[in-house]
Amino acid sequence: MNHTTLGFKDFQSLPYDIHSLILSFLSPEDIIAIRKTCKIIFDATLQRDLWMKAVTRMCEENTALPSSFPIPDMSLLELEYASLGVTRWKKLVIDAQNEGQGSLSAVRDISLGNDDIQSAQPYLVPGGRFLLTLTPGRFSIWDLYNIHEASGADRQPIAGFDSECGSFTAHPTPDGSGIIIITVTYHNFTVEDVDIREYYLDFTSVVGNCLVLLYGPLVKIWNFILMDERTIALIREREVRVWDFPQLSASRDAQEEFKKTPESGLSNVVPPRFVVGFPDDYSQDPDYGLGCGGLCDWYTGSRQPLMFDMWEASAGAEYFEFTRFHLDTQHPQGRLQITSESPAQLTLQSSDSRPSCAAYRACGDDAVVAWSDNESIHCHTGGLSSHSRTNSINTLLDIKNVASREFSLCPISGRLCYVNPDTHDVRVVDFFPLPPSKA
């Protein structure tokens, strides 16, 4: 068999579409680096199709909503900027930490209008373009794509409806082209004639075509829930119990099921497929208070791993230690592993400033944890997988009295939305500069 070595001159002589195909297997950072080798490769990296594919791949890998980026209408420079969202976030947080302060500098801070909002729940859809806000009596959807170009009066929601719901969740449609929004109105359900508002709805999720609600006293014994399209994992202080996703019947009377409690008897009790304890090298001290957090519910059924953090306070409540776990549901008996590096140790401003953590966001090989401590909003960027070497703690914003349900962070777009407790408005903070064509 004859082996032919392809020389650099032979590579240069290949058609542009072959160059584009080869370059499409590279990361955006590698494409930027390789364009410096010669003019032919430089010209090949200027093909729109190459960067359109790079943005699409970035959305797939980070479970971002594809319509966050109007790809056909974006300039070449805008496509490059968008595809580098993960790299830009990591560089931003690492550079800030290396400079000694760790605080990120905002390049824009925009108000969406002062409606004297006393309480609101903002949610940035992964991708950073669409913002969902729930205020008393009103649910609104905002398009933030060119929000910097609009004047104050023109900053209006693109859609909305009157609603008395107290909670909501959002998920991508199966084809990724839209957003499924589930709102929950507490007073529509009662448990043994007790208004469910006394218990609060703890978890809402969409898996395939199934809506799952865990509510009231039936969920009080659990710390946290993880789900994918095949399993439900309930995390307790000493163990994790995993069920196969049950077969649901549309003929069952949902109202009657909601009224059943452990005292009156639950029908169709299903034992877990397996129960797995925490590793021997992990110890907890419940006297200091335990917490649990994991990826945002948006990532249910996505390529993101089933991971979660357990955190506990130190004896003097001076800091919280986080330990990250990966749950392997494919193992016959289940397997719970501590990731290679402890993700963070959060130093508290005062002994009574227990951190209020938002659900985590995926950013390449990292998970980004955002929390407030009554003094500031912070974030930690650290390993979602064994491939990551990032471990950075940063301050996003110095502002007091913002709860976890009052801010939302999308790292791949470098954007934070929060409710200002002083001016009672929803604000949009950008940490990424605009592409030169839009600046």
C-alpha positions, 0 to 999 in steps of 0.5 A: 500500500502506498502512503502519500504525505500531504504537504503544506503546499498540497493543503494550501491548494485544496478548495475553500470548502475543504478548508472550511470542512477541516476547520469546522472540527476545530474550536473557535479559539483554535480557528482564531489561532490557526488563521495567523499561519498564512494568508490562504488559511486566514482567508479560509477562516473568513467564511460565514458558513464556518462561523455559523456552524461554530455558533450552532455548535456552541449552543448545542454544547452549552444547551443555549437556546439557538434563537438567542442568536439571529445567525443569518442576520449576524455579521462575521464579527458578531458570529465570531464574538458569539462563538467565543462566549465560553472562552471570553467568560473564562478569560474574564473571571480568571484575569479578574482573579489574577489581578487580585480583586476578583471583581468584574467590571460592567461595561453596561448597566441598563434599566428596563424601566421603573414600575416600582417593582416590589418583588420580581423573579427574573430568569435569563434564558441560556443564551442571554437574549431572552429574559422572563420576568414574573412580577405580582400579577404579570408575566413578561418576556423581553428581547434583550438582543439590541437593548443598548440601542433602545431608549428608556420608553422603547424598552418594553416586553415583546409579550406578556400576560396577566397571571397570579402564578407564584412560580414558573419554570422554562425549558426549550422546545424539543426542536430547540426553536422555542421556549416552554413556560410552565406557570404554577398558581399555588391556590389552585391546589390544596393538600388535605384542605391545607392551602399549598401556599403554606408549603410552597411548590419546591420543584417543577420540571418538564421531561419529554411531554411530562410535567412533574410537580413535587409539592407541599409536605411530600417534598419536605423530606428531600434536599434536592432533585435531579432529573434527566429523561430516564431517571429521577434522583432524590438527594438526602443528607446521607444517600441518593435514591434513584428511580426510573422515570415512571409510566404516567397515565392520563386517565388518573384523576390528578386532583385526587392524586394531589389530595393524597398524603402519607397519612391517607396512603399513597397509591402506586408507591415505586421502590427506587432502582438503587440507593447509593451512599456518599463516598467514604472520604466525604463527611458531613456535619449537619450541626452546621447546616447543609445545603444542596445545589445543581444545574438549572432545570433548563438542562433537564434531558440535555448533554450536561452531566448529572452533578450537584454540590453539597455545602456546609457551614464552618463551625464559626459560620465564617465560610461555606465549603462546597463539594461537587459530586457526579451521579453515574446512573448508568452504573448497575448499582449507581455510583456517586463520585466526588469530582477531582477538585473541590469547587469552592470555599465561600468566605462570608461577609458576616456570620449571619450572611448565609449564601443564597445560591441560584441554580447553576449554569453550564459554561463549557467544561464548567458550572457557574454558581451565582450567589448573594450574601446580603452584601454582594452578588458573587459567582464561582466558575469551576469544573463541570467535568474532569477536563476543566482546570478553572477555579475562580471566585468573583464578585459580580456586583456590590449590592445589598439585600438581593435574594437568589430569586431576584437575579439571574446570570448567563455566563456565555453571554456575560450578562446579569439581570437583577432586581434593584432593591433601592430603585425597584426596577429590573436592570441588565448588566453586561460584562462583555463589550460589544463587537466593534461593529456595534460599539 
